[in-house]
Amino acid sequence: MTPHPPTTCGSEPVDGRRAPAGSPRCAGELGCPVTFVGRIALAALGMLLTAGFGLAASLEPDPRGFGTHEQFGLPPCSVRLWWGLPCPSCGSTTSFAHFVRGDWRRAIESNAGAFGLAVTALLAIPWSLTSACRGRLWLVRHPEQLALILVALFCGVSLVDWAIKVWLGRGG
């Protein structure tokens, strides 16, 4: 068995070959190494997420449970206008606006998937900054798998939440 060339998890080494999952480079420590550019991207992610929470704090949550995004000058939800039903992402901005105020019950009522996204984004701030400082994805060996699981989870929760709202007629 020939050893794999030095590489970072999920990135391409110089010779163009990709390291398989569990490659020797990641096997010894919990967390894949990241390149200099990756560290910059992780630091930027932490700062952008922090700014996003600051932006959510500047908004007044719409008492209807949706429509807070209209404070940015954006139009109302087209799905709601055309069919009188909420879309699966209706209430997301409102959910974040409630989340930053600590009103988690209303955040979940507005959009449960967005609440989960807000929790994950809040946890991702120290994670991304710690990973940037350490030069390794802190506690993450398989970033692609984690991303796939999180996307599937948020989409699933949002769709179930949406279906319940439509079924119960609570969509506005």
Secondary structure as UniProt FT lines:
FT   TURN            9..10
FT   TURN            14..15
FT   TURN            21..22
FT   HELIX           24..27
FT   HELIX           36..57
FT   TURN            63..64
FT   HELIX           68..72
FT   HELIX           78..83
FT   TURN            88..91
FT   HELIX           92..99
FT   TURN            100..102
FT   HELIX           104..110
FT   HELIX           112..134
FT   TURN            138..139
FT   HELIX           143..168
//
